[in-house]
Amino acid sequence: MNDYELTCLISSALEEEKKNGVTEKIKTLITSSEGEIINFSSLSEVNLGYPIKDEIKAYMLIIDFKIISENIEELKNNLDDEKEILRFFLIKRIIHRRKKETVPNTIPKRQANTVSKMETDENQKIKLKDIDKKIEEILSPSEPSKETSNKEAEGNKQDNESE
């Protein structure tokens, strides 16, 4: 048996008796398909993000259950036939079972060093101009900086004058 979650949007135009009848019918559809209901939420009224079958409000019902995979198609077909159900969403839940790991009560040594390093870095402030200068150097390594181009121009003048 696999775990599934069924979310149904039921018409808000129904009277109280019919709402209860639809929820009971959904439960019956699951159990008649050899399913086992694990958790059943009560109906809650929700505003829809967009109109569905000309309705802007609906009642939402969420059911967690187990069922044999072969019977899922039959359940989907039966849910499609119900006119009071505006939409339904059926997902297969994958439950991971792992060994419980013990959680240490203290921060590991490696993390403690990282925290202290962050505190010392915070005391050393970096100027915004230094950051901008470094970014310019990184982004345009092929272009010579203004200082070096000015020195080269002066050197070229002196060479031309000497000749």
LINLIN-V575628 format. One record per residue. PSI is psi in radians with two decimals (999 if undefined). NEAR is the number of other ideal C-beta (glycine too) atoms within 8 Angstrom. Layout:
psi/near
PSI/NEAR
PSI/NEAR
This chain:
psi/near
2.47/6
2.68/9
2.40/12
2.77/13
2.23/11
2.16/14
2.16/10
2.44/14
2.05/13
2.49/16
2.35/11
-0.14/9
-0.12/4
2.61/11
2.91/5
-0.78/6
-0.74/6
-0.62/9
-0.81/12
-0.65/8
-0.68/8
-0.73/13
-0.71/11
-0.64/8
-0.68/9
-0.76/15
-0.75/11
-0.70/8
-0.69/11
-0.84/14
-0.55/10
-0.33/6
0.40/12
0.62/7
2.84/12
2.07/8
2.24/11
-0.85/7
2.47/7
2.03/7
2.69/8
2.80/4
2.38/10
2.41/7
2.33/8
2.62/9
2.30/5
2.58/11
-0.45/3
2.71/4
2.38/7
2.08/10
0.81/6
0.39/4
2.44/12
-0.12/5
2.69/8
2.93/13
2.28/13
2.38/12
2.28/12
2.24/10
2.23/14
2.31/11
2.92/13
2.47/9
2.74/15
2.37/9
-0.58/6
-0.43/5
-0.05/11
-0.70/12
-0.70/7
-0.73/8
-0.77/14
-0.79/9
-0.73/8
-0.67/10
-0.62/14
-0.56/6
-0.32/6
2.05/10
-0.45/4
-0.31/8
2.01/13
-0.83/9
2.73/7
2.69/9
2.07/7
2.14/12
2.59/6
2.21/7
2.34/9
2.06/5
2.11/5
2.22/4
2.04/3
2.83/5
2.54/3
2.25/4
2.48/5
2.43/4
2.19/4
2.61/5
-0.33/3
2.85/4
2.32/6
2.70/7
-0.70/6
-0.75/6
-0.62/8
-0.68/9
-0.68/8
-0.73/8
-0.78/9
-0.61/8
-0.69/8
-0.66/8
-0.71/8
-0.62/8
-0.52/7
-0.53/6
-0.46/6
1.78/6
2.49/4
2.38/6
2.55/6
-0.63/6
-0.67/6
-0.68/8
-0.81/9
-0.73/8
-0.75/8
-0.69/8
-0.75/8
-0.70/8
-0.70/9
-0.75/7
-0.50/6
1.19/7
-0.43/6
-0.42/3
2.25/5
2.62/5
2.86/7
-0.67/5
-0.79/6
-0.60/8
-0.61/9
-0.72/8
-0.71/8
-0.68/9
-0.72/8
-0.69/8
-0.70/8
-0.66/8
-0.77/8
-0.67/8
-0.74/8
-0.66/7
-0.64/6
-0.46/5
999/4
